[in-house]
Amino acid sequence: MQYHNSYAKLDPRLYNKQMPTALDNPKAGHFNPIVAAQIGWDQSSELMDNWVDILSGNKVPEDFEPLAMAYAGHQFGQWAGQLGDGRGLLMAQVIDKNSELTDLHLKGAGLTPYSRMGDGRAVLRSTIREYLCGHAMSALGVRSSSSLGFVTSQTPVRRETVETGAALMRVADTHIRLGHVEWIASFAPDLLPSFTQYMIETYYPELTTSKTPVADFIAAVVANTATMIADWQLVGFAHGVMNTDNLSITGTTLDYGPFGFLERFDPAWINNHSDYSGRYTYQNQPAIGHWNLNVWIMHFMQLSDKVLFGTCKERLDRQTLATALSEYETHFMRHYQHGICRKLGLPWEGLGDLQNSQHQYQRSTESINTTLKLAFELLEIIEHNKLDYTNSFRALMAVLEPGSHSHEDQLLANISQELSAEQQTLWQNWQHKYRAHINEQIALNDHRFSATQVVEQLAQANPVYVLRNGMAQRAIEQAQAGDLSEVDRLFKLLSTPYNVNDMAKLTDYTPPAREDKPLVISCSS
C-alpha cells in the first residue's frame, strides 16, 4: 500500500497516538476483496496473511500510525461537548488505486482518552450490521464508508447482556466530521486556520487558488451533504443518529448504528430506540442536515480577514455564510428530483431540451412537473397502504412490460393483493396515467429513447435488494452461533443489488407482515 499518514502530522492536540488493545483469540469474520483491491492491501502478502491479527489489534504493521481523534458535537440537538474516538483508531491513511486519500479506521480497538464511560469495544451484532450496510450502500451508489473486514473474538463485552467482542476495519475517504470544527472552535480556536487549510488542501485542493477558499469550501460541504441525504431519501435509508459528529466534511455516509431501510413505507418510523422525539426519522433527514450545517458554518466567522492561501484576506461575515448555506435546499431538491425521475424510468435530461426555444423550455418544465407529480402520487399510494418502498418502485418494470419480468410481475401481483377495492382503483388509475406519460415523453422527444430504455432505466435506478433489518438479524443470529455463512451470502447478494439473483431467498425481498411491529435498534454497540 502507498501510505500517506498526513493527519498524524497535525497538531498533537487533535489526537492521541496509541496502539490498539488486542482482542483475545481472534477469528476471521469476513474479508472484503473489493476494498482490499481498491486500497492495495491485496498487493502485500504480509497484510493478506496477517489480516486477522491486524484487525484484532494483535499486530500493527510498521507503516501504521494509530491515533484516536478528538472531536465534539451536537447530539439530538444539544451540545455534548468533547466526544472523540472512544473505541476507534485511525490506523493509517493510504492512497488508493484512484489516487484518492483513504482512511483505515479500526473500530473496537479498546479504550482511548475519549472513551468517557465506554469500554472501547464493539460487539458482533453491530459490527455485522455496519459491515453489511456500508457494503450495501456502496453497491447502491451512495457515497459511504465501507470495510476491509471484521473479526470475532473470545473477548466478552458487556452491554445489556454479555456479548461477543469484535472489531471492524472501516475504510472511508475521511473521518473528519463536522464535530472536528466544533471541537477546535471550543477547545483550541488557534488551530482553526491551519486545520481549515488542511481540510481544503487535502479534500478540496481545487479551492486553494480561489479568492474565497473558505466560503467555497463551505459551499462544497453544503452541496455534498445535500447530495448524500438526497441519495438516502431515494433508496429509502434512515440513518437514525444524525448528530454533527456523525456527518463527514465530504458528504460520505459514516457511523452505521441504529439505521434502517424503509420497508412498509412510514416516513415517521423511529428506528433508534434512543430517539424519543423522532428527531432523526427518514422524513426529517433533509431538515436535520440543514440544521447541522448551520451549527457548523458559524464557527468560520473566526477566520474573517485572515489569509489562508496566497495574500487575499477573505471576509466571512454572517451574511456570507448564510448565502453558502442557502444553496442547501437547491442542491437537495435538484438531486432528489433528478433521482425520483430516474426511479420512474425517465432521465431528467430526456424530458425536453432546456437549451432550445421558449416553447421547448416550457414543454420541458411541464414534462418534469408531470413526472414529479406522478412520483409524489405514487409515494402517497405507497405510504397510505403501507406498501414496501423498494418493491413498489421495482414493480414499475412490470407495469410497463407485463409478463416480461417474472420477479417484478410477482411484486406487482403482491401489491394488488394488499389493496382494498377503492385503493385498487386509485392504483390502476395511476398506472394508466403513468403509461400515458411515458408514451407521451417518447413521442415528444422524437423517439430519442424507447420504452425498452425506460425499463432499463427503472432497473438501474430501483434496487431489487437492500439490507432489510430481518436479513441482518438472521445473519447476526447465525454468526452468534458460530455460522458466518449467511454474512457471506448477504455480502455477495448485496454486491449487485440492481440484479435479480438466484441466490436470493424469499425473505430477502419480502417486507414484514402489516401487523408486525417495526424493529427498533439499540444505540449500544
KOLNUMI-718904 format. One line per field, with one value per residue (C-alpha): chain; x, y, z; residue number from 0. Coordinates in pm, 1 decimal, always signed. Layout:
N
kette	[A  ...];
u	[X  ...];
v	[Y  ...];
w	[Z  ...];
nr	[NUM  ...];
% end
This chain:
525
kette	[A  A  A  A  A  A  A  A  A  A  A  A  A  A  A  A  A  A  A  A  A  A  A  A  A  A  A  A  A  A  A  A  A  A  A  A  A  A  A  A  A  A  A  A  A  A  A  A  A  A  A  A  A  A  A  A  A  A  A  A  A  A  A  A  A  A  A  A  A  A  A  A  A  A  A  A  A  A  A  A  A  A  A  A  A  A  A  A  A  A  A  A  A  A  A  A  A  A  A  A  A  A  A  A  A  A  A  A  A  A  A  A  A  A  A  A  A  A  A  A  A  A  A  A  A  A  A  A  A  A  A  A  A  A  A  A  A  A  A  A  A  A  A  A  A  A  A  A  A  A  A  A  A  A  A  A  A  A  A  A  A  A  A  A  A  A  A  A  A  A  A  A  A  A  A  A  A  A  A  A  A  A  A  A  A  A  A  A  A  A  A  A  A  A  A  A  A  A  A  A  A  A  A  A  A  A  A  A  A  A  A  A  A  A  A  A  A  A  A  A  A  A  A  A  A  A  A  A  A  A  A  A  A  A  A  A  A  A  A  A  A  A  A  A  A  A  A  A  A  A  A  A  A  A  A  A  A  A  A  A  A  A  A  A  A  A  A  A  A  A  A  A  A  A  A  A  A  A  A  A  A  A  A  A  A  A  A  A  A  A  A  A  A  A  A  A  A  A  A  A  A  A  A  A  A  A  A  A  A  A  A  A  A  A  A  A  A  A  A  A  A  A  A  A  A  A  A  A  A  A  A  A  A  A  A  A  A  A  A  A  A  A  A  A  A  A  A  A  A  A  A  A  A  A  A  A  A  A  A  A  A  A  A  A  A  A  A  A  A  A  A  A  A  A  A  A  A  A  A  A  A  A  A  A  A  A  A  A  A  A  A  A  A  A  A  A  A  A  A  A  A  A  A  A  A  A  A  A  A  A  A  A  A  A  A  A  A  A  A  A  A  A  A  A  A  A  A  A  A  A  A  A  A  A  A  A  A  A  A  A  A  A  A  A  A  A  A  A  A  A  A  A  A  A  A  A  A  A  A  A  A  A  A  A  A  A  A  A  A  A  A  A  A  A  A  A  A  A  A  A  A  A  A  A  A  A  A  A  A  A  A  A  A  A  A  A  A  A  A  A  A  A  A  A  A  A  A  A  A  A  A  A  A  A  A  A  A  A  A  A  A  A  A  A  A];
u	[+0.0  +103.1  +95.1  +23.5  -36.0  -98.9  -338.0  -69.0  +146.6  -110.9  -100.7  -93.8  -382.4  -609.0  -546.2  -386.9  -134.2  -169.4  -169.8  -489.5  -572.8  -568.3  -872.8  -841.9  -817.1  -944.8  -1103.7  -1186.7  -1531.0  -1543.1  -1296.4  -1386.5  -1175.9  -1327.9  -1194.4  -865.2  -807.5  -913.1  -657.6  -379.4  -398.5  -411.2  -68.6  +107.6  +140.3  +222.8  -101.5  -308.8  -157.6  -196.8  -525.1  -697.1  -416.0  -408.3  -783.0  -785.4  -509.8  -262.4  -29.3  +36.8  +220.1  +530.8  +384.1  +68.1  +47.2  -256.5  -429.6  -762.5  -918.0  -1060.6  -1387.5  -1706.5  -2067.1  -2434.3  -2623.7  -3003.2  -2983.7  -2791.3  -2427.8  -2246.4  -1900.2  -1589.8  -1650.6  -1383.4  -1285.3  -1391.0  -1330.6  -1175.4  -833.0  -726.9  -466.9  -329.0  -400.8  -322.6  -351.9  -594.0  -580.9  -771.3  -507.4  -753.6  -658.7  -830.1  -855.1  -820.8  -1004.1  -1020.2  -1347.4  -1346.4  -976.8  -1001.8  -1001.6  -885.1  -876.2  -1212.2  -1394.2  -1581.8  -1795.1  -1743.4  -1524.6  -1365.8  -1508.6  -1756.8  -1991.9  -2053.0  -2413.7  -2339.9  -2017.7  -2205.8  -2471.5  -2212.5  -2006.4  -2302.8  -2465.6  -2152.3  -2104.6  -2470.9  -2474.8  -2157.5  -2306.8  -2624.4  -2415.5  -2448.7  -2126.1  -2037.4  -1768.7  -1710.9  -1498.6  -1195.7  -1329.6  -1413.2  -1300.2  -1467.2  -1301.5  -1335.1  -1319.9  -1651.7  -1822.1  -2097.8  -2393.8  -2747.9  -2600.9  -2252.0  -2185.7  -1914.9  -1643.1  -1550.0  -1352.6  -1401.3  -1159.1  -1366.4  -1245.8  -1356.6  -1229.0  -1214.4  -1309.3  -1308.9  -1654.3  -1842.6  -1767.1  -1394.1  -1451.3  -1684.5  -1412.0  -1146.4  -1373.2  -1445.6  -1116.4  -834.1  -950.7  -594.8  -591.7  -888.1  -684.9  -434.4  -697.1  -916.4  -614.4  -560.2  -923.6  -916.7  -573.8  -649.7  -1013.5  -1090.1  -748.8  -904.3  -1012.0  -659.6  -636.4  -977.6  -1005.4  -1268.8  -1144.1  -1325.6  -1663.2  -1618.1  -1517.3  -1831.4  -2041.6  -1886.3  -1955.6  -2313.1  -2361.1  -2205.8  -2410.7  -2732.1  -2648.8  -2575.0  -2903.9  -3098.0  -2944.3  -3052.4  -3408.1  -3407.2  -3302.2  -3522.2  -3237.6  -3283.8  -2954.2  -3106.6  -2845.9  -2759.2  -2556.4  -2298.4  -2020.4  -2166.5  -2155.3  -1831.7  -1690.9  -1704.2  -2067.5  -1979.5  -2208.0  -2044.1  -2137.5  -2390.5  -2558.3  -2937.1  -3005.8  -3271.0  -3402.8  -3771.5  -3982.6  -4354.1  -4335.4  -4366.5  -4163.3  -4208.0  -4067.8  -3830.0  -3556.1  -3340.6  -3471.9  -3295.7  -3470.0  -3765.5  -3889.6  -3840.1  -3579.6  -3388.6  -3668.3  -3648.4  -3879.8  -3668.2  -3329.3  -3317.1  -3403.7  -3156.9  -2879.8  -2950.0  -2961.3  -2625.8  -2459.1  -2599.9  -2439.3  -2111.6  -2061.9  -2089.6  -1753.2  -1580.9  -1655.5  -1345.1  -1143.8  -1274.3  -993.3  -732.7  -505.0  -508.5  -376.8  -190.9  -227.1  -604.3  -797.8  -1142.3  -1443.9  -1654.1  -1949.5  -2285.2  -2439.8  -2160.5  -2203.1  -2582.0  -2555.2  -2345.2  -2596.5  -2890.9  -2789.7  -2853.9  -3221.3  -3148.6  -2883.2  -3101.1  -3416.1  -3239.0  -3058.0  -3366.8  -3586.1  -3331.7  -3326.2  -3702.9  -3743.7  -3492.9  -3683.7  -3983.3  -3765.5  -3728.7  -3384.6  -3411.3  -3211.9  -3453.8  -3751.7  -3702.1  -3410.7  -3367.1  -3127.4  -3378.3  -3674.3  -3905.1  -4169.4  -3928.0  -3833.6  -4198.3  -4260.9  -3962.2  -4077.1  -4426.2  -4278.8  -4064.8  -4351.9  -4580.7  -4316.6  -4266.6  -4642.7  -4668.6  -4379.9  -4537.5  -4876.1  -4703.5  -4539.7  -4881.5  -5023.2  -4725.6  -4749.7  -5129.5  -5130.5  -4805.0  -4658.0  -4293.5  -4086.3  -3820.9  -4056.8  -4311.6  -4063.6  -3911.7  -4260.5  -4289.5  -4099.9  -4398.2  -4637.4  -4466.7  -4379.2  -4621.5  -4521.0  -4157.3  -4004.4  -4107.1  -3968.9  -4128.0  -4454.0  -4475.5  -4403.1  -4683.5  -4921.5  -4831.5  -4918.5  -5258.9  -5338.7  -5278.5  -5509.1  -5873.9  -6116.6  -6105.4  -5727.1  -5704.6  -5899.0  -5662.2  -5364.1  -5499.7  -5573.7  -5220.7  -5074.6  -5284.0  -5155.8  -4800.2  -4804.4  -4964.1  -4695.7  -4416.2  -4560.7  -4603.9  -4242.9  -4115.9  -4317.6  -4227.7  -3859.0  -3872.6  -3816.7  -3467.6  -3539.9  -3770.2  -3999.4  -3725.6  -3479.4  -3729.3  -3749.9  -3370.7  -3360.7  -3607.7  -3383.8  -3077.7  -3244.8  -3450.7  -3272.9  -3408.8  -3230.1  -3149.0  -3025.8  -3355.5  -3343.9  -3467.0  -3186.0  -2923.8  -3080.9  -3079.1  -2713.0  -2632.2  -2811.8  -2630.8  -2296.4  -2351.3  -2399.8  -2067.8  -2200.4  -2089.4  -2222.1  -2523.3  -2295.2  -2109.2  -2431.0  -2567.6  -2234.3  -2249.7  -2619.5  -2580.0  -2278.9  -2516.5  -2837.7  -2991.9  -2985.3  -3226.5  -3011.4  -3076.3  -2915.8  -3186.1  -3434.8  -3796.5  -3708.6  -3457.0  -3731.7  -4042.4  -4149.9  -4265.0  -4632.7  -4855.7  -4926.2  -4557.3  -4407.9  -4113.1  -3772.0  -3611.6  -3232.9  -3037.5  -2754.4  -2548.0  -2287.9];
v	[+0.0  +359.9  +524.7  +893.1  +949.5  +1322.1  +1351.2  +1218.2  +1520.1  +1775.6  +1945.7  +1675.1  +1838.5  +1695.6  +1333.1  +1079.4  +842.7  +493.1  +125.8  -82.4  -314.9  -667.5  -895.6  -1246.5  -1543.4  -1362.4  -1545.7  -1438.6  -1291.7  -1177.2  -1015.6  -770.0  -836.8  -536.4  -293.1  -482.8  -432.1  -66.7  +27.0  -207.1  -431.1  -735.4  -647.1  -732.1  -1095.1  -979.8  -786.6  -1063.1  -1336.3  -1139.9  -956.6  -1127.7  -1030.8  -675.6  -621.9  -768.5  -535.7  -818.4  -691.7  -336.3  -303.9  -87.4  +192.4  +229.5  +530.7  +460.1  +755.9  +845.1  +1166.5  +1438.6  +1597.7  +1733.4  +1757.8  +1827.4  +1510.3  +1511.2  +1888.3  +1950.9  +2048.6  +1739.4  +1887.9  +1681.7  +1342.1  +1178.3  +826.5  +635.5  +289.0  +351.2  +435.8  +590.4  +323.8  +460.6  +670.4  +537.4  +645.9  +412.2  +294.0  +607.1  +827.9  +922.7  +956.1  +683.7  +625.8  +286.1  +308.0  +22.0  +13.5  -182.1  -113.4  -57.4  +233.1  +580.6  +912.0  +986.6  +670.4  +855.7  +586.3  +329.5  +20.7  +82.6  -229.7  -324.9  -622.6  -873.0  -774.8  -406.9  -496.0  -720.5  -454.1  -188.1  -424.0  -528.8  -186.0  +1.9  -258.2  -238.9  +141.7  +148.6  -101.1  +108.5  +403.8  +607.4  +765.2  +564.4  +419.8  +51.2  -203.0  -416.0  -686.9  -782.4  -1034.8  -1205.0  -1294.5  -1455.9  -1115.0  -1073.9  -735.8  -635.2  -444.5  -534.1  -885.5  -1026.6  -1033.2  -1141.4  -882.2  -794.9  -538.4  -388.7  -204.7  +78.8  +239.7  +591.2  +892.8  +1079.1  +1053.7  +1429.7  +1524.1  +1846.7  +1786.9  +1833.0  +2200.6  +2227.2  +2084.5  +2319.6  +2623.9  +2539.1  +2397.4  +2505.5  +2801.7  +2889.7  +2571.9  +2671.6  +2846.7  +2562.4  +2289.4  +2462.3  +2483.8  +2110.8  +2027.1  +2237.2  +2123.8  +1758.0  +1718.6  +2020.3  +2107.7  +2282.8  +2559.9  +2656.1  +2902.6  +3057.9  +3415.2  +3295.0  +2945.7  +2915.2  +3025.3  +2792.7  +2508.9  +2563.0  +2570.5  +2241.4  +2070.4  +2202.3  +2066.1  +1726.6  +1685.2  +1773.7  +1522.7  +1246.7  +1297.8  +1311.9  +976.0  +841.5  +951.7  +793.3  +447.4  +469.0  +479.3  +623.1  +692.9  +705.2  +920.0  +1232.1  +1407.6  +1660.0  +1419.1  +1161.0  +1374.7  +1399.3  +1700.2  +1512.7  +1403.1  +1037.6  +823.8  +736.8  +562.7  +290.3  +246.7  +235.4  +267.5  +101.9  +79.2  +160.5  -144.4  -79.7  +287.6  +504.7  +826.5  +887.4  +546.6  +580.5  +317.6  +439.0  +343.5  +648.9  +892.4  +965.6  +1265.8  +1119.7  +1383.4  +1154.6  +992.0  +948.5  +1241.7  +1475.0  +1393.2  +1679.0  +1938.2  +1791.6  +1808.6  +2181.7  +2226.4  +2054.4  +2261.3  +2581.2  +2496.9  +2414.0  +2706.0  +2983.5  +2886.5  +3002.0  +3366.2  +3337.0  +3321.6  +3650.5  +3872.2  +3600.1  +3485.5  +3109.7  +3088.9  +3347.1  +3703.1  +3758.7  +3831.5  +3675.2  +3843.6  +3583.4  +3753.4  +3604.6  +3700.8  +3534.1  +3210.4  +3226.3  +3266.9  +2949.6  +2759.8  +2892.7  +2670.2  +2355.8  +2325.3  +2390.1  +2116.2  +1873.9  +1928.0  +1918.8  +1593.6  +1435.6  +1539.2  +1406.7  +1080.6  +1040.3  +1097.0  +818.8  +597.2  +642.3  +546.8  +892.1  +1053.2  +1420.8  +1524.7  +1330.7  +1541.8  +1806.0  +2029.0  +2336.2  +2497.7  +2545.3  +2778.8  +2921.1  +2675.6  +2387.2  +2519.4  +2538.1  +2189.4  +2057.0  +2220.7  +2075.2  +1729.6  +1743.6  +1873.3  +1595.9  +1335.3  +1474.7  +1487.9  +1121.0  +1034.0  +1204.3  +1046.9  +707.8  +783.3  +874.4  +540.1  +353.3  +538.1  +520.9  +144.8  +77.1  -92.0  -187.4  +109.5  -81.7  -335.2  -74.2  +112.3  -206.3  -330.1  -43.8  -263.3  -497.4  -204.5  -113.1  -462.1  -711.7  -1072.8  -994.3  -983.3  -1268.3  -1126.0  -786.7  -946.4  -1115.6  -790.1  -621.0  -905.8  -880.0  -509.5  -575.3  -839.1  -590.5  -317.0  -260.5  -222.0  +156.6  +168.8  -78.4  +169.2  +451.1  +226.5  +129.5  +493.2  +589.6  +314.9  +438.7  +796.2  +668.8  +463.4  +752.5  +990.7  +753.6  +721.5  +1098.0  +1159.2  +912.7  +1090.6  +1444.4  +1359.8  +1234.4  +877.7  +956.1  +691.0  +390.9  +202.6  -58.5  +208.6  +335.7  -12.5  -35.3  +294.8  +156.0  -145.7  +74.3  +317.7  +79.5  -194.3  -543.8  -585.8  -359.5  -465.3  -524.6  -545.0  -903.4  -1003.0  -851.1  -1004.7  -1356.9  -1318.5  -1195.8  -1484.2  -1740.8  -1569.5  -1565.8  -1941.9  -1970.4  -1983.2  -1692.0  -1836.2  -1603.2  -1299.0  -1424.8  -1489.9  -1144.0  -984.5  -1148.9  -1072.9  -705.6  -668.0  -642.4  -501.1  -399.4  -752.3  -1036.3  -1310.0  -1683.3  -1699.6  -1474.7  -1611.2  -1502.1  -1323.9  -1105.0  -910.4  -971.5  -694.4  -779.3  -851.5  -547.0  -641.9  -682.8  -407.2  -240.7  -327.6  -55.3  -66.1  -2.7  +252.3  +12.1  -137.3];
w	[+0.0  -53.3  +289.0  +341.7  +713.9  +689.8  +985.5  +1221.0  +1130.3  +1250.4  +1589.1  +1861.9  +2047.2  +1774.1  +1864.4  +2096.2  +1943.4  +2085.6  +1999.2  +1990.0  +2277.0  +2134.9  +2127.5  +2270.0  +2034.0  +1723.7  +1433.7  +1080.0  +1038.7  +677.6  +437.3  +161.1  -152.5  -330.8  -71.5  -46.6  -418.4  -401.7  -135.8  -247.6  +59.7  -167.3  -311.7  +15.0  +120.6  +473.4  +502.5  +343.2  +560.0  +883.4  +831.5  +1127.8  +1367.1  +1228.8  +1257.5  +1608.5  +1728.7  +1782.4  +1508.7  +1393.2  +1058.8  +1062.1  +849.6  +1056.1  +1292.4  +1514.6  +1674.4  +1832.5  +1701.0  +1922.7  +1814.4  +1966.1  +1854.7  +1896.9  +1984.7  +1947.3  +1907.7  +2230.9  +2272.4  +2401.8  +2447.6  +2382.0  +2225.6  +2009.4  +1907.1  +2214.9  +2072.1  +1733.4  +1597.8  +1270.5  +1193.7  +867.1  +562.7  +216.6  -145.5  -324.7  -684.6  -793.9  -629.2  -352.5  +13.4  +216.4  +591.9  +760.0  +1090.8  +1341.3  +1534.2  +1860.9  +1926.0  +2302.3  +2546.0  +2443.8  +2633.0  +2467.6  +2581.4  +2856.8  +3027.1  +2749.2  +2734.8  +2394.4  +2241.4  +1969.1  +1967.8  +1691.3  +1612.5  +1543.1  +1360.9  +1118.9  +1061.2  +979.5  +764.6  +551.5  +531.0  +426.9  +153.8  +51.2  +33.5  -174.3  -417.9  -436.0  -549.7  -229.6  -103.8  +203.1  +420.2  +362.9  +547.1  +474.8  +701.7  +1057.4  +1316.5  +1611.2  +1939.8  +2279.5  +2447.3  +2632.8  +2606.9  +2845.4  +2706.5  +2816.9  +2835.6  +2781.2  +2405.8  +2166.9  +2110.0  +1753.0  +1553.6  +1210.0  +980.2  +837.5  +515.1  +415.2  +225.8  +557.1  +921.9  +969.1  +1090.5  +1135.9  +1501.9  +1446.3  +1371.2  +1671.7  +1897.2  +1762.9  +1793.0  +2157.1  +2285.0  +2051.7  +1841.3  +1743.8  +1531.2  +1315.3  +1040.3  +995.7  +1025.9  +768.0  +539.6  +587.5  +505.9  +189.4  +68.5  +137.3  +34.4  -187.1  -338.1  -635.9  -396.1  -286.2  -576.2  -510.9  -388.9  -139.5  -44.4  +288.9  +155.6  -141.6  +91.8  +299.1  -18.5  -133.5  +200.5  +189.0  -164.1  -86.8  +230.6  +47.4  -227.3  +24.0  +209.3  -118.0  -205.9  +133.5  +63.5  -281.9  -160.3  +149.7  +401.9  +751.8  +930.8  +1276.7  +1454.4  +1253.7  +1521.2  +1399.8  +1498.0  +1257.6  +940.5  +743.1  +556.9  +223.3  +225.6  +282.6  +498.7  +831.8  +1155.4  +1092.1  +1427.6  +1463.3  +1089.7  +875.7  +521.6  +495.1  +422.7  +478.1  +397.3  +706.2  +675.9  +1050.7  +1154.1  +1450.2  +1415.6  +1706.3  +2048.6  +2198.2  +1963.2  +2187.4  +1987.9  +1639.6  +1555.9  +1319.1  +1124.3  +748.5  +682.1  +899.0  +748.5  +494.7  +760.6  +1010.5  +752.1  +716.9  +1095.7  +1143.0  +872.5  +1021.3  +1357.0  +1183.0  +944.1  +1201.4  +1352.7  +1035.4  +1115.2  +1333.3  +1009.4  +872.2  +734.5  +784.4  +499.9  +439.0  +83.4  -122.2  +0.1  -9.7  +306.1  +297.3  +451.8  +634.9  +795.5  +888.4  +554.4  +354.3  +546.1  +525.5  +148.7  +125.0  +337.5  +137.5  -153.6  +53.4  -39.6  -407.6  -418.0  -225.3  -431.3  -764.9  -684.6  -533.3  -825.5  -1074.8  -883.5  -847.3  -1222.9  -1285.6  -1042.6  -1273.1  -1568.7  -1716.4  -1722.9  -1626.7  -1930.6  -2153.5  -2050.2  -2317.6  -2413.1  -2192.1  -2440.0  -2719.7  -2767.5  -2504.2  -2621.8  -2575.3  -2230.3  -2128.3  -2262.9  -2070.3  -1747.9  -1790.3  -1855.0  -1543.2  -1330.0  -1452.8  -1376.7  -1026.4  -968.8  -1066.7  -835.8  -535.2  -611.5  -613.7  -278.6  -137.0  -251.4  -104.3  +226.7  +260.2  +202.1  +391.6  +85.1  +61.8  -57.3  -252.6  -409.6  -515.8  -732.3  -871.9  -968.1  -1219.1  -1464.6  -1466.8  -1507.2  -1835.1  -1959.7  -1801.9  -1843.8  -1932.1  -1582.9  -1356.5  -1032.8  -1091.2  -1209.1  -870.3  -687.3  -880.0  -801.9  -432.4  -433.8  -590.0  -329.1  -48.2  -176.1  -98.0  -389.0  -352.8  -340.3  -629.3  -842.6  -747.3  -822.8  -1164.1  -1247.5  -1151.0  -1371.6  -1663.9  -1620.5  -1580.9  -1901.3  -2090.7  -1964.0  -2068.6  -2418.8  -2442.2  -2344.6  -2601.6  -2870.9  -2757.5  -2756.8  -3116.2  -3002.5  -2871.7  -2610.5  -2625.8  -2389.9  -2354.7  -2245.2  -1988.7  -1838.5  -1841.0  -1653.0  -1399.5  -1345.6  -1296.6  -1055.1  -838.9  -645.2  -600.1  -268.1  +25.1  +368.5  +544.2  +922.6  +912.2  +677.3  +905.6  +1215.4  +1071.7  +975.3  +1326.0  +1497.0  +1283.4  +1341.3  +1716.7  +1688.9  +1505.1  +1148.0  +927.9  +602.7  +598.8  +627.6  +321.8  +127.6  +200.8  +111.9  -230.4  -278.7  -188.2  -419.3  -717.6  -566.9  -900.6  -1045.1  -967.7  -815.8  -796.1  -451.3  -306.3  -58.1  -27.3  +297.2  +110.2  -61.4  +149.3  +388.2  +740.0  +790.3  +838.2  +1198.0  +1287.9  +1498.1  +1317.9  +1458.4  +1669.0  +1702.0  +2019.1  +2027.4  +2239.7  +2012.3];
nr	[0  1  2  3  4  5  6  7  8  9  10  11  12  13  14  15  16  17  18  19  20  21  22  23  24  25  26  27  28  29  30  31  32  33  34  35  36  37  38  39  40  41  42  43  44  45  46  47  48  49  50  51  52  53  54  55  56  57  58  59  60  61  62  63  64  65  66  67  68  69  70  71  72  73  74  75  76  77  78  79  80  81  82  83  84  85  86  87  88  89  90  91  92  93  94  95  96  97  98  99  100  101  102  103  104  105  106  107  108  109  110  111  112  113  114  115  116  117  118  119  120  121  122  123  124  125  126  127  128  129  130  131  132  133  134  135  136  137  138  139  140  141  142  143  144  145  146  147  148  149  150  151  152  153  154  155  156  157  158  159  160  161  162  163  164  165  166  167  168  169  170  171  172  173  174  175  176  177  178  179  180  181  182  183  184  185  186  187  188  189  190  191  192  193  194  195  196  197  198  199  200  201  202  203  204  205  206  207  208  209  210  211  212  213  214  215  216  217  218  219  220  221  222  223  224  225  226  227  228  229  230  231  232  233  234  235  236  237  238  239  240  241  242  243  244  245  246  247  248  249  250  251  252  253  254  255  256  257  258  259  260  261  262  263  264  265  266  267  268  269  270  271  272  273  274  275  276  277  278  279  280  281  282  283  284  285  286  287  288  289  290  291  292  293  294  295  296  297  298  299  300  301  302  303  304  305  306  307  308  309  310  311  312  313  314  315  316  317  318  319  320  321  322  323  324  325  326  327  328  329  330  331  332  333  334  335  336  337  338  339  340  341  342  343  344  345  346  347  348  349  350  351  352  353  354  355  356  357  358  359  360  361  362  363  364  365  366  367  368  369  370  371  372  373  374  375  376  377  378  379  380  381  382  383  384  385  386  387  388  389  390  391  392  393  394  395  396  397  398  399  400  401  402  403  404  405  406  407  408  409  410  411  412  413  414  415  416  417  418  419  420  421  422  423  424  425  426  427  428  429  430  431  432  433  434  435  436  437  438  439  440  441  442  443  444  445  446  447  448  449  450  451  452  453  454  455  456  457  458  459  460  461  462  463  464  465  466  467  468  469  470  471  472  473  474  475  476  477  478  479  480  481  482  483  484  485  486  487  488  489  490  491  492  493  494  495  496  497  498  499  500  501  502  503  504  505  506  507  508  509  510  511  512  513  514  515  516  517  518  519  520  521  522  523  524];
% end
